[in-house]
Amino acid sequence: MLAKTKSRRKLLEGASLALFGAQAAGAQAPASWTPRKESVGGPIRSGHLLFLSGIGGWYPERRAKAGDIRQQTGDALDIMKQALVKAGSSMENVLKVQVALVDPENNWAPMDEVYNTFFSKSRPARSYFGATGFRRPGQLLQIDCIAYVD
């Protein structure tokens, strides 16, 4: 077993040295890959992945007042859910979510409470960052996601 592991390691080392050596020697790089992208009524689809971005927590044309972070989180995730379903996916297929959040010290816990009602089974990977505000005064969060679609 040890000999097989060493031979695999040598093979990988040789392949990586050949690759890096060819690049260092000025060999021509392979043609660049360009993903096929298409709009599917909101999200962008590339292969089996859907990308949704810039889902705000408040749109004046939907609701006159901005509401609190709970209201905005629920609204943003409802919009995300509708867009995913329209594109042939679902909340169960969300792989990653990113949340931009105004005043995270005060808004994280109530946002997280509502968020968890939308992802009660297997939760996607999630990251967040604090924001000082958005284009629309009163908006408290913005959500992006990547989801899988057949």
C-alpha positions as CSV (number, residue, x, y, z in Angstrom):
1,M,0.0,0.0,0.0
2,L,2.8,2.4,0.8
3,A,4.4,1.8,-2.6
4,K,1.1,2.7,-4.3
5,T,0.7,5.9,-2.3
6,K,4.3,6.9,-3.1
7,S,3.8,6.2,-6.8
8,R,0.5,8.2,-6.9
9,R,2.3,11.1,-5.1
10,K,5.2,11.0,-7.6
11,L,2.7,10.9,-10.5
12,L,0.8,14.0,-9.1
13,E,4.1,15.8,-8.4
14,G,5.3,15.1,-11.9
15,A,2.1,16.3,-13.5
16,S,2.0,19.5,-11.5
17,L,5.7,20.2,-12.2
18,A,5.1,19.6,-15.9
19,L,2.1,22.0,-15.9
20,F,3.9,24.7,-14.0
21,G,7.1,24.2,-15.9
22,A,5.3,24.5,-19.3
23,Q,3.7,27.8,-18.1
24,A,7.0,29.1,-16.8
25,A,8.7,28.2,-20.1
26,G,6.2,30.3,-22.0
27,A,4.1,27.5,-23.4
28,Q,0.8,28.6,-24.7
29,A,-2.0,28.3,-22.2
30,P,-5.2,26.4,-23.3
31,A,-8.0,28.6,-24.6
32,S,-9.9,30.3,-21.9
33,W,-13.2,28.9,-20.7
34,T,-16.3,31.0,-21.0
35,P,-19.3,29.8,-19.1
36,R,-22.6,29.6,-20.9
37,K,-24.9,32.0,-19.3
38,E,-28.6,32.6,-19.8
39,S,-31.2,34.6,-18.0
40,V,-34.1,32.5,-16.8
41,G,-36.5,35.2,-15.8
42,G,-34.4,36.8,-13.1
43,P,-31.6,34.4,-12.1
44,I,-28.6,33.7,-14.3
45,R,-28.2,30.0,-15.1
46,S,-24.9,28.4,-16.0
47,G,-25.0,24.6,-16.4
48,H,-26.8,23.3,-13.3
49,L,-26.3,26.4,-11.2
50,L,-28.6,29.4,-10.7
51,F,-27.2,32.7,-9.4
52,L,-29.5,35.3,-7.8
53,S,-28.2,38.5,-6.6
54,G,-29.3,41.8,-5.1
55,I,-32.6,40.7,-3.5
56,G,-33.5,43.6,-1.3
57,G,-35.4,43.5,1.9
58,W,-37.8,46.2,0.9
59,Y,-39.3,47.5,-2.3
60,P,-41.7,50.5,-2.0
61,E,-43.8,49.3,-4.8
62,R,-44.5,46.1,-2.8
63,R,-45.0,47.7,0.6
64,A,-45.3,51.4,1.5
65,K,-43.2,51.2,4.7
66,A,-39.8,49.6,5.1
67,G,-40.7,47.5,8.1
68,D,-38.3,45.9,10.5
69,I,-35.5,43.3,9.9
70,R,-37.9,40.4,10.4
71,Q,-40.3,41.7,7.8
72,Q,-37.6,42.5,5.3
73,T,-35.9,39.1,5.8
74,G,-39.2,37.3,5.2
75,D,-39.9,39.4,2.1
76,A,-36.4,38.9,0.6
77,L,-36.6,35.2,1.1
78,D,-40.1,35.0,-0.3
79,I,-38.8,36.8,-3.4
80,M,-35.9,34.4,-3.6
81,K,-38.1,31.4,-3.2
82,Q,-40.5,32.6,-6.0
83,A,-37.5,33.3,-8.4
84,L,-36.1,29.8,-7.7
85,V,-39.4,28.1,-8.3
86,K,-39.9,30.0,-11.5
87,A,-36.4,28.9,-12.7
88,G,-37.1,25.3,-11.9
89,S,-35.4,25.0,-8.5
90,S,-36.3,25.4,-4.9
91,M,-35.1,26.5,-1.5
92,E,-34.0,22.9,-0.8
93,N,-31.5,23.3,-3.7
94,V,-29.8,26.4,-2.4
95,L,-26.1,25.8,-1.9
96,K,-24.9,29.2,-0.7
97,V,-26.4,32.4,0.6
98,Q,-24.7,35.7,1.3
99,V,-26.4,38.4,3.4
100,A,-25.4,42.0,3.5
101,L,-26.9,43.4,6.7
102,V,-27.2,46.9,8.1
103,D,-26.4,47.1,11.8
104,P,-25.5,43.4,12.3
105,E,-25.1,43.8,16.0
106,N,-28.8,44.5,16.4
107,N,-30.2,42.8,13.3
108,W,-28.4,39.5,13.2
109,A,-30.5,37.6,15.7
110,P,-33.9,38.6,14.4
111,M,-32.7,38.1,10.7
112,D,-31.4,34.6,11.7
113,E,-34.6,33.6,13.4
114,V,-36.6,34.3,10.2
115,Y,-33.9,32.9,7.9
116,N,-34.0,29.6,9.8
117,T,-37.8,29.2,9.1
118,F,-37.0,29.1,5.3
119,F,-34.1,26.6,5.7
120,S,-35.3,24.2,8.3
121,K,-33.8,21.0,6.8
122,S,-30.3,21.1,5.4
123,R,-29.1,24.7,5.5
124,P,-26.9,26.1,2.8
125,A,-23.5,27.5,3.4
126,R,-23.9,31.2,4.5
127,S,-21.7,34.2,4.8
128,Y,-22.6,37.7,5.8
129,F,-21.1,41.1,6.0
130,G,-22.1,44.4,7.6
131,A,-23.3,47.2,5.4
132,T,-23.7,50.9,6.1
133,G,-26.8,51.2,3.9
134,F,-28.2,50.6,0.5
135,R,-29.5,52.7,-2.4
136,R,-33.0,52.7,-0.9
137,P,-33.0,54.4,2.5
138,G,-34.7,52.1,5.0
139,Q,-33.5,48.9,3.4
140,L,-31.8,46.7,6.0
141,L,-30.5,43.7,4.0
142,Q,-29.7,42.3,0.6
143,I,-29.4,38.6,-0.2
144,D,-27.6,36.7,-2.9
145,C,-27.7,32.9,-3.5
146,I,-26.4,30.1,-5.6
147,A,-28.8,27.2,-6.1
148,Y,-28.7,23.9,-8.0
149,V,-31.2,23.1,-10.8
150,D,-31.6,20.0,-13.0
